[in-house]
Amino acid sequence: MTHAYRLVYAATCRQQILRLPPPLKPLVRRVIERLALSPHEGKCLERELSGYLSLRAKRYRVIYRIDESERAVEIHYIGHRRDIYEVFADEIRQREPGAGIRRLQSGVSLDS
C-alpha cells in the first residue's frame, strides 16, 4: 500500500488558484491530487530552478518541490507556460529560503 504525500501550498499559490479560469480549475485539482500519490511524475527543472519539478495541466504548469523527509509535496507556483518559469525564477530570487510556505488542508477549494 502506498502512503500519500501531504500537499503544502505557498501563500502566493492560493491566490493563483483562485484566479484560474473556471473551466481549468477541475483539471488543476486533479493534477495536484495526483502529485500526492505520484510526486516524481513531473519534469525536473534546471539552472536556477534546480530542485523544483513541473507538471502540465494543459497550457498551465504546476511548479513544486518534494520534501522526502516530511513526505510532502510543496506546491509553489501555478501559471501559464508562456512565462511561468521566468516569473517564478524572479520570485524565488526575491524571497528568503523557505519563505511563503504554509500548510493548508489537502482539499484546497478550486471551485470558486
N, C-alpha and C positions, 0 to 999 in steps of 0.2 A: 504494500500500500504506500503510495506517495503522499507525503505531507506537503500541503500548500505553503507557499511563502506568504508572509504578510505584505500588504501593499502600504507604502508610506508615500505621502504626496508632499511635494514642495509647495510652499504657500502660493507662489505665482501660478502653479498648475491648476489649482481650484478655479481661479478666475478664467484661465484659458478654457477649461471645460465648460464653464457657464456661457462663454462667448461662441462656442462651436455652433455651426449651422444645425438646427434641429434634426434634419434627416441623418446627419453624421453621428450624432450622439450615441445611438444604439451600437453602431459599428465600433466606435472608440471604446465603449463599455466592454464589448466582447473581447477586443484586443487586450485591454488592461486585465480583465479577468483571466484570460488565457496566460498572461505573464505570471500570475500567482501559481499556476500549475507547471508552466514550462518557461522559466525565465531566460534560459540560454538560447531561445529561439531567434532572437534579434541579431542584427548585424553589428559587429564590433566597430566602433568608430576609431579614428586615428588622429594623430597630431595632438592639438590642444584639447581634443575631446576624448583622448585615450582614457579608457576605464569606463566609458559610457557605451551603451548599446542603443540601437534604433530599431523600431518595429513599424512596419507600414500599416496604415489604415486608409486605404485609397490614396488620395494625394496628400494626406497628412502623415506626420510621423510622431511617434511617442518616443521620447528620449528618456532613458532610465539607466540605473546602475544597480548592480546586485551586491548585497551585503551578505555573504555566505555565513559569517559568524552569527548574525542575527536572523538568518533565514528570511531576509526582507528584500523586496524589490522597491527601490526608491524611484518614483515617477517624478522626473524633473521638469519636463517641458513637452508641450503638445502644440504643434503648429504645422502650417503648410510647408511642403517640401521645398518650395521655391527659395525660402530664406531662413528656415529654422536653424540650420547649423551655424550660420554666421551670427544670427541674433542670439542664440544660446551661448556661443563662444564669447561674445561680447559680455553677456550677463555674468558668466562664471569668472571672467577676468575682474569684474567689479565687486563680486561678493567674497566674503570670507569663507574659508573651507568649512563645509557643513552647515552654513547659514541657510535659513529658509526652509529647512525640512521640519515638518511637523506630522505627527501621527494622526490619521483620520480613520474612521471606520472603513473597512474594505469595501463597503457598499456606497461609495460616493455617488450621489444622485446625478445622473446625466439626463434626467427627464425634463428639467426646467429650462 
